[in-house]
Amino acid sequence: MLDHIFISVSDPVRSIAFYERVLPVLGIVNRHDYDGAQGPHGHPDLKGFGANGRIFFWLRQGTVCADAVHVGFIAESESMVNAAHAEALAAGATEIHPPGAQKHYDPRYYAAQVRDPDGYSIEFVYKSWQHNP
């Protein structure tokens, strides 16, 4: 199971504003700043996002390599996918594909995909079989 991921962004202020607007739609409502200067391990400053007591999605200023990362965020419903997609577009994302069934994976795989301000591929995903008993 994945615990966390860091992505490098060109403009942390812009990226924080984007993700602070989009991620709450998915229930990712916690924010945490880690001051890298105080840590003994030489981490850069990190800007974290999470939910349920866990911070798992981190931004750091650095060299962007947008084609190296794709992040899929869990949505709890098709309507949550739709809302996250709409909010991302309103926040400045560009569309890769609109909300809909991703039949090439599975007819129950419902998702939308955008590019964030640095060009990273961000997907909002609802897989009904992972939510319904």
mmCIF file of the C-alpha atoms, coordinates in Angstrom:
data_MODEL
# 
_entry.id   MODEL 
# 
loop_
_atom_site.group_PDB 
_atom_site.id 
_atom_site.type_symbol 
_atom_site.label_atom_id 
_atom_site.label_alt_id 
_atom_site.label_comp_id 
_atom_site.label_asym_id 
_atom_site.label_entity_id 
_atom_site.label_seq_id 
_atom_site.pdbx_PDB_ins_code 
_atom_site.Cartn_x 
_atom_site.Cartn_y 
_atom_site.Cartn_z 
_atom_site.occupancy 
_atom_site.B_iso_or_equiv 
_atom_site.pdbx_formal_charge 
_atom_site.auth_seq_id 
_atom_site.auth_comp_id 
_atom_site.auth_asym_id 
_atom_site.auth_atom_id 
_atom_site.pdbx_PDB_model_num 
ATOM 1   C CA . MET A 1 1   ? 0.000   0.000  0.000   1.00 0.00 ? 1   MET A CA 1 
ATOM 2   C CA . LEU A 1 2   ? 1.267   3.458  -0.854  1.00 0.00 ? 2   LEU A CA 1 
ATOM 3   C CA . ASP A 1 3   ? 1.950   5.766  2.090   1.00 0.00 ? 3   ASP A CA 1 
ATOM 4   C CA . HIS A 1 4   ? 2.906   8.988  0.306   1.00 0.00 ? 4   HIS A CA 1 
ATOM 5   C CA . ILE A 1 5   ? 4.119   10.585 -2.900  1.00 0.00 ? 5   ILE A CA 1 
ATOM 6   C CA . PHE A 1 6   ? 6.129   13.759 -3.592  1.00 0.00 ? 6   PHE A CA 1 
ATOM 7   C CA . ILE A 1 7   ? 5.819   15.696 -6.834  1.00 0.00 ? 7   ILE A CA 1 
ATOM 8   C CA . SER A 1 8   ? 8.041   18.598 -7.825  1.00 0.00 ? 8   SER A CA 1 
ATOM 9   C CA . VAL A 1 9   ? 6.257   21.779 -8.883  1.00 0.00 ? 9   VAL A CA 1 
ATOM 10  C CA . SER A 1 10  ? 7.539   24.949 -10.512 1.00 0.00 ? 10  SER A CA 1 
ATOM 11  C CA . ASP A 1 11  ? 5.435   27.376 -8.465  1.00 0.00 ? 11  ASP A CA 1 
ATOM 12  C CA . PRO A 1 12  ? 4.404   26.049 -5.037  1.00 0.00 ? 12  PRO A CA 1 
ATOM 13  C CA . VAL A 1 13  ? 2.038   28.949 -4.340  1.00 0.00 ? 13  VAL A CA 1 
ATOM 14  C CA . ARG A 1 14  ? 0.137   28.298 -7.588  1.00 0.00 ? 14  ARG A CA 1 
ATOM 15  C CA . SER A 1 15  ? 0.069   24.537 -7.007  1.00 0.00 ? 15  SER A CA 1 
ATOM 16  C CA . ILE A 1 16  ? -1.089  24.887 -3.403  1.00 0.00 ? 16  ILE A CA 1 
ATOM 17  C CA . ALA A 1 17  ? -3.934  27.146 -4.533  1.00 0.00 ? 17  ALA A CA 1 
ATOM 18  C CA . PHE A 1 18  ? -4.925  24.629 -7.221  1.00 0.00 ? 18  PHE A CA 1 
ATOM 19  C CA . TYR A 1 19  ? -4.908  21.592 -4.931  1.00 0.00 ? 19  TYR A CA 1 
ATOM 20  C CA . GLU A 1 20  ? -6.531  23.458 -2.012  1.00 0.00 ? 20  GLU A CA 1 
ATOM 21  C CA . ARG A 1 21  ? -9.431  24.150 -4.360  1.00 0.00 ? 21  ARG A CA 1 
ATOM 22  C CA . VAL A 1 22  ? -9.727  20.696 -5.956  1.00 0.00 ? 22  VAL A CA 1 
ATOM 23  C CA . LEU A 1 23  ? -8.825  18.102 -3.313  1.00 0.00 ? 23  LEU A CA 1 
ATOM 24  C CA . PRO A 1 24  ? -11.528 19.024 -0.753  1.00 0.00 ? 24  PRO A CA 1 
ATOM 25  C CA . VAL A 1 25  ? -14.113 17.856 -3.306  1.00 0.00 ? 25  VAL A CA 1 
ATOM 26  C CA . LEU A 1 26  ? -12.594 14.385 -2.752  1.00 0.00 ? 26  LEU A CA 1 
ATOM 27  C CA . GLY A 1 27  ? -12.535 14.724 1.045   1.00 0.00 ? 27  GLY A CA 1 
ATOM 28  C CA . ILE A 1 28  ? -8.808  15.544 1.141   1.00 0.00 ? 28  ILE A CA 1 
ATOM 29  C CA . VAL A 1 29  ? -9.069  18.458 3.524   1.00 0.00 ? 29  VAL A CA 1 
ATOM 30  C CA . ASN A 1 30  ? -5.961  18.443 5.720   1.00 0.00 ? 30  ASN A CA 1 
ATOM 31  C CA . ARG A 1 31  ? -2.918  20.592 4.914   1.00 0.00 ? 31  ARG A CA 1 
ATOM 32  C CA . HIS A 1 32  ? 0.505   20.453 6.517   1.00 0.00 ? 32  HIS A CA 1 
ATOM 33  C CA . ASP A 1 33  ? 3.717   22.370 5.851   1.00 0.00 ? 33  ASP A CA 1 
ATOM 34  C CA . TYR A 1 34  ? 7.045   20.687 6.574   1.00 0.00 ? 34  TYR A CA 1 
ATOM 35  C CA . ASP A 1 35  ? 9.983   23.071 7.019   1.00 0.00 ? 35  ASP A CA 1 
ATOM 36  C CA . GLY A 1 36  ? 12.871  21.233 5.402   1.00 0.00 ? 36  GLY A CA 1 
ATOM 37  C CA . ALA A 1 37  ? 15.468  23.503 6.990   1.00 0.00 ? 37  ALA A CA 1 
ATOM 38  C CA . GLN A 1 38  ? 14.635  22.052 10.398  1.00 0.00 ? 38  GLN A CA 1 
ATOM 39  C CA . GLY A 1 39  ? 14.887  18.424 9.335   1.00 0.00 ? 39  GLY A CA 1 
ATOM 40  C CA . PRO A 1 40  ? 18.146  16.472 9.619   1.00 0.00 ? 40  PRO A CA 1 
ATOM 41  C CA . HIS A 1 41  ? 17.666  14.641 6.322   1.00 0.00 ? 41  HIS A CA 1 
ATOM 42  C CA . GLY A 1 42  ? 17.892  17.500 3.834   1.00 0.00 ? 42  GLY A CA 1 
ATOM 43  C CA . HIS A 1 43  ? 14.329  17.333 2.564   1.00 0.00 ? 43  HIS A CA 1 
ATOM 44  C CA . PRO A 1 44  ? 13.139  20.479 0.836   1.00 0.00 ? 44  PRO A CA 1 
ATOM 45  C CA . ASP A 1 45  ? 10.164  22.347 2.194   1.00 0.00 ? 45  ASP A CA 1 
ATOM 46  C CA . LEU A 1 46  ? 7.110   20.194 1.615   1.00 0.00 ? 46  LEU A CA 1 
ATOM 47  C CA . LYS A 1 47  ? 3.452   21.141 1.312   1.00 0.00 ? 47  LYS A CA 1 
ATOM 48  C CA . GLY A 1 48  ? 1.230   18.206 2.239   1.00 0.00 ? 48  GLY A CA 1 
ATOM 49  C CA . PHE A 1 49  ? -2.382  17.234 1.703   1.00 0.00 ? 49  PHE A CA 1 
ATOM 50  C CA . GLY A 1 50  ? -4.314  14.397 3.282   1.00 0.00 ? 50  GLY A CA 1 
ATOM 51  C CA . ALA A 1 51  ? -7.349  13.092 5.094   1.00 0.00 ? 51  ALA A CA 1 
ATOM 52  C CA . ASN A 1 52  ? -8.286  10.953 8.068   1.00 0.00 ? 52  ASN A CA 1 
ATOM 53  C CA . GLY A 1 53  ? -5.160  11.822 10.026  1.00 0.00 ? 53  GLY A CA 1 
ATOM 54  C CA . ARG A 1 54  ? -2.742  11.020 7.174   1.00 0.00 ? 54  ARG A CA 1 
ATOM 55  C CA . ILE A 1 55  ? -0.813  13.393 4.941   1.00 0.00 ? 55  ILE A CA 1 
ATOM 56  C CA . PHE A 1 56  ? 0.005   11.476 1.765   1.00 0.00 ? 56  PHE A CA 1 
ATOM 57  C CA . PHE A 1 57  ? 0.243   13.876 -1.198  1.00 0.00 ? 57  PHE A CA 1 
ATOM 58  C CA . TRP A 1 58  ? 3.215   16.244 -1.027  1.00 0.00 ? 58  TRP A CA 1 
ATOM 59  C CA . LEU A 1 59  ? 4.387   19.119 -3.202  1.00 0.00 ? 59  LEU A CA 1 
ATOM 60  C CA . ARG A 1 60  ? 7.954   20.403 -3.303  1.00 0.00 ? 60  ARG A CA 1 
ATOM 61  C CA . GLN A 1 61  ? 9.572   23.067 -5.420  1.00 0.00 ? 61  GLN A CA 1 
ATOM 62  C CA . GLY A 1 62  ? 11.830  21.584 -8.047  1.00 0.00 ? 62  GLY A CA 1 
ATOM 63  C CA . THR A 1 63  ? 12.252  20.482 -11.608 1.00 0.00 ? 63  THR A CA 1 
ATOM 64  C CA . VAL A 1 64  ? 8.968   19.451 -13.180 1.00 0.00 ? 64  VAL A CA 1 
ATOM 65  C CA . CYS A 1 65  ? 8.897   16.217 -15.132 1.00 0.00 ? 65  CYS A CA 1 
ATOM 66  C CA . ALA A 1 66  ? 5.189   15.996 -15.901 1.00 0.00 ? 66  ALA A CA 1 
ATOM 67  C CA . ASP A 1 67  ? 5.407   12.911 -18.088 1.00 0.00 ? 67  ASP A CA 1 
ATOM 68  C CA . ALA A 1 68  ? 6.981   10.954 -15.224 1.00 0.00 ? 68  ALA A CA 1 
ATOM 69  C CA . VAL A 1 69  ? 3.990   11.084 -12.868 1.00 0.00 ? 69  VAL A CA 1 
ATOM 70  C CA . HIS A 1 70  ? 0.322   10.171 -13.035 1.00 0.00 ? 70  HIS A CA 1 
ATOM 71  C CA . VAL A 1 71  ? -1.730  10.459 -9.820  1.00 0.00 ? 71  VAL A CA 1 
ATOM 72  C CA . GLY A 1 72  ? -5.112  8.806  -9.425  1.00 0.00 ? 72  GLY A CA 1 
ATOM 73  C CA . PHE A 1 73  ? -7.234  10.150 -6.569  1.00 0.00 ? 73  PHE A CA 1 
ATOM 74  C CA . ILE A 1 74  ? -10.064 7.989  -5.197  1.00 0.00 ? 74  ILE A CA 1 
ATOM 75  C CA . ALA A 1 75  ? -13.584 9.345  -5.515  1.00 0.00 ? 75  ALA A CA 1 
ATOM 76  C CA . GLU A 1 76  ? -16.489 7.859  -3.567  1.00 0.00 ? 76  GLU A CA 1 
ATOM 77  C CA . SER A 1 77  ? -19.019 8.199  -6.407  1.00 0.00 ? 77  SER A CA 1 
ATOM 78  C CA . GLU A 1 78  ? -19.469 9.157  -10.034 1.00 0.00 ? 78  GLU A CA 1 
ATOM 79  C CA . SER A 1 79  ? -20.874 12.504 -8.901  1.00 0.00 ? 79  SER A CA 1 
ATOM 80  C CA . MET A 1 80  ? -17.675 13.121 -6.908  1.00 0.00 ? 80  MET A CA 1 
ATOM 81  C CA . VAL A 1 81  ? -15.623 12.434 -10.056 1.00 0.00 ? 81  VAL A CA 1 
ATOM 82  C CA . ASN A 1 82  ? -17.797 14.918 -11.948 1.00 0.00 ? 82  ASN A CA 1 
ATOM 83  C CA . ALA A 1 83  ? -17.455 17.561 -9.226  1.00 0.00 ? 83  ALA A CA 1 
ATOM 84  C CA . ALA A 1 84  ? -13.669 17.165 -8.917  1.00 0.00 ? 84  ALA A CA 1 
ATOM 85  C CA . HIS A 1 85  ? -13.291 17.376 -12.695 1.00 0.00 ? 85  HIS A CA 1 
ATOM 86  C CA . ALA A 1 86  ? -15.409 20.536 -12.863 1.00 0.00 ? 86  ALA A CA 1 
ATOM 87  C CA . GLU A 1 87  ? -13.522 22.147 -9.971  1.00 0.00 ? 87  GLU A CA 1 
ATOM 88  C CA . ALA A 1 88  ? -10.154 21.279 -11.517 1.00 0.00 ? 88  ALA A CA 1 
ATOM 89  C CA . LEU A 1 89  ? -11.144 22.879 -14.821 1.00 0.00 ? 89  LEU A CA 1 
ATOM 90  C CA . ALA A 1 90  ? -12.430 25.959 -12.985 1.00 0.00 ? 90  ALA A CA 1 
ATOM 91  C CA . ALA A 1 91  ? -9.086  26.131 -11.132 1.00 0.00 ? 91  ALA A CA 1 
ATOM 92  C CA . GLY A 1 92  ? -7.120  26.158 -14.387 1.00 0.00 ? 92  GLY A CA 1 
ATOM 93  C CA . ALA A 1 93  ? -6.539  22.509 -15.269 1.00 0.00 ? 93  ALA A CA 1 
ATOM 94  C CA . THR A 1 94  ? -6.680  21.346 -18.857 1.00 0.00 ? 94  THR A CA 1 
ATOM 95  C CA . GLU A 1 95  ? -8.784  18.350 -19.771 1.00 0.00 ? 95  GLU A CA 1 
ATOM 96  C CA . ILE A 1 96  ? -7.320  15.050 -20.868 1.00 0.00 ? 96  ILE A CA 1 
ATOM 97  C CA . HIS A 1 97  ? -10.647 13.206 -20.836 1.00 0.00 ? 97  HIS A CA 1 
ATOM 98  C CA . PRO A 1 98  ? -14.077 14.105 -19.465 1.00 0.00 ? 98  PRO A CA 1 
ATOM 99  C CA . PRO A 1 99  ? -15.915 12.050 -16.849 1.00 0.00 ? 99  PRO A CA 1 
ATOM 100 C CA . GLY A 1 100 ? -17.185 8.727  -18.058 1.00 0.00 ? 100 GLY A CA 1 
ATOM 101 C CA . ALA A 1 101 ? -16.844 4.967  -17.994 1.00 0.00 ? 101 ALA A CA 1 
ATOM 102 C CA . GLN A 1 102 ? -13.358 3.808  -18.903 1.00 0.00 ? 102 GLN A CA 1 
ATOM 103 C CA . LYS A 1 103 ? -14.552 0.693  -20.704 1.00 0.00 ? 103 LYS A CA 1 
ATOM 104 C CA . HIS A 1 104 ? -11.051 -0.158 -21.929 1.00 0.00 ? 104 HIS A CA 1 
ATOM 105 C CA . TYR A 1 105 ? -10.236 -0.919 -18.260 1.00 0.00 ? 105 TYR A CA 1 
ATOM 106 C CA . ASP A 1 106 ? -13.609 -2.053 -16.945 1.00 0.00 ? 106 ASP A CA 1 
ATOM 107 C CA . PRO A 1 107 ? -17.172 -0.806 -17.554 1.00 0.00 ? 107 PRO A CA 1 
ATOM 108 C CA . ARG A 1 108 ? -17.435 -0.033 -13.829 1.00 0.00 ? 108 ARG A CA 1 
ATOM 109 C CA . TYR A 1 109 ? -14.290 2.151  -13.875 1.00 0.00 ? 109 TYR A CA 1 
ATOM 110 C CA . TYR A 1 110 ? -15.576 5.745  -13.930 1.00 0.00 ? 110 TYR A CA 1 
ATOM 111 C CA . ALA A 1 111 ? -13.023 8.519  -14.156 1.00 0.00 ? 111 ALA A CA 1 
ATOM 112 C CA . ALA A 1 112 ? -11.976 11.913 -15.461 1.00 0.00 ? 112 ALA A CA 1 
ATOM 113 C CA . GLN A 1 113 ? -8.459  13.088 -16.164 1.00 0.00 ? 113 GLN A CA 1 
ATOM 114 C CA . VAL A 1 114 ? -6.871  16.550 -16.263 1.00 0.00 ? 114 VAL A CA 1 
ATOM 115 C CA . ARG A 1 115 ? -3.456  18.182 -16.334 1.00 0.00 ? 115 ARG A CA 1 
ATOM 116 C CA . ASP A 1 116 ? -2.590  20.308 -13.306 1.00 0.00 ? 116 ASP A CA 1 
ATOM 117 C CA . PRO A 1 117 ? -0.785  23.677 -13.645 1.00 0.00 ? 117 PRO A CA 1 
ATOM 118 C CA . ASP A 1 118 ? 2.571   21.908 -14.164 1.00 0.00 ? 118 ASP A CA 1 
ATOM 119 C CA . GLY A 1 119 ? 1.160   19.414 -16.656 1.00 0.00 ? 119 GLY A CA 1 
ATOM 120 C CA . TYR A 1 120 ? 0.944   16.399 -14.356 1.00 0.00 ? 120 TYR A CA 1 
ATOM 121 C CA . SER A 1 121 ? -1.737  13.882 -15.250 1.00 0.00 ? 121 SER A CA 1 
ATOM 122 C CA . ILE A 1 122 ? -4.308  13.864 -12.450 1.00 0.00 ? 122 ILE A CA 1 
ATOM 123 C CA . GLU A 1 123 ? -7.187  11.381 -12.488 1.00 0.00 ? 123 GLU A CA 1 
ATOM 124 C CA . PHE A 1 124 ? -10.303 11.255 -10.331 1.00 0.00 ? 124 PHE A CA 1 
ATOM 125 C CA . VAL A 1 125 ? -11.405 7.618  -10.111 1.00 0.00 ? 125 VAL A CA 1 
ATOM 126 C CA . TYR A 1 126 ? -14.492 5.777  -8.915  1.00 0.00 ? 126 TYR A CA 1 
ATOM 127 C CA . LYS A 1 127 ? -14.318 1.987  -9.134  1.00 0.00 ? 127 LYS A CA 1 
ATOM 128 C CA . SER A 1 128 ? -17.716 0.807  -7.961  1.00 0.00 ? 128 SER A CA 1 
ATOM 129 C CA . TRP A 1 129 ? -16.545 -2.705 -7.119  1.00 0.00 ? 129 TRP A CA 1 
ATOM 130 C CA . GLN A 1 130 ? -14.111 -1.240 -4.581  1.00 0.00 ? 130 GLN A CA 1 
ATOM 131 C CA . HIS A 1 131 ? -16.868 0.618  -2.741  1.00 0.00 ? 131 HIS A CA 1 
ATOM 132 C CA . ASN A 1 132 ? -19.949 -1.604 -2.856  1.00 0.00 ? 132 ASN A CA 1 
ATOM 133 C CA . PRO A 1 133 ? -20.104 -4.944 -1.016  1.00 0.00 ? 133 PRO A CA 1 
# 
